[in-house]
Amino acid sequence: MDEEKTNQKTEGPEQGRRTVEKYYIEVSASPLKRFIIGLVGGIGWGVGLTIGTGVIIYLLSFFIAKIDFVPILGSFLADVIKSAQGNLNTR
């Protein structure tokens, strides 16, 4: 019986609200309110993504430095750069 109530569309003072599955979502009729909610949500998403990316890059660089992989990679890249510069000088 509760499922029937939550799946029905509401009228009257509850007109701007609806229930989707088990989550309660308020749909505002005000464009300014929707804009502000979207703006704050977007800023929060961007800040969270930036912080999360920074943490992941920090952890990766921390663990790579611990396994002494960087000197191996550095010498490989030095050889590639020397080879590329040698090819540029021959042209």
N, C-alpha and C positions, 0 to 999 in steps of 0.2 A: 504494500500500500504506500510506503514511503517513496518507492521508486516512481510510482505514478505521479506523485506530487512534484518530484524534482524534474521529471521529464516534460511537464506541462508548461506552456508559456503563461507567464503571469500578466495580469492586467491591472490597471489602476496605479497606485503609488509605487508598485514594484515593477512598473513597465520597463524601466531602463536596465533591468538586471536579468540575468539568465544563468542557469546552471549547466555546466558542461561536464559530463561524467561525474567525478566526485569533487571537482574543483569549482570553487565559487568565483565567478568572474563578474565584475561590475563593468558594464558598458556605459560609459558616460555620453550624454548627448551634447555636451559642451566641447566644441572644437579646441578651445584654449586649454581645457583640462587634459584632453587627449594629447595635445601637442606637448604640454609640460611633462606628462607621464612618459611619453615616448622619448623626450629629450633627456630626462633624468635616467631612464633605463638605458639609453644609448651611451651616455657618459659613463654610467656604471659598468656597462659591458666593455667599453674601451679601456677603462682604467684596470679592470680585472684582467683583461687579455694582456695588457702591457706588463702588469706585475707578474702574472703567471709565466709569460714568455721570459722575462728577466730572471725569474727563479730557475726555470728550466735551463737557460743558457749558462747561468752561474754554476748549477750543479754539474752540467756536462763538462764545462771547462775545469771545474775542480777535480772531477774524477779522471779526466784525460791527463791533467798535470800529475796526478798521483801514479799513473801507470807508465810514465815516461814515454808517452807516445809522441809528444810534441817534437823532441829532437829528431826522431826518425822521419816524421812528416816534414820537418824543417830542412833536413838534408836532401830529401827527395825534391822538395820545391826549389831548393837552391840549384840542384842539377837541372831541373826543367828550365829555370830562368837563364842559366848559363848557356844551355843549348839554344834557347830562343834568341838570346842576344848574339850568339855566334852566327845564327842564320840571318839575323838582320844585318850584321856587318859584312857578310859575303854578298849581299845584293847590291 
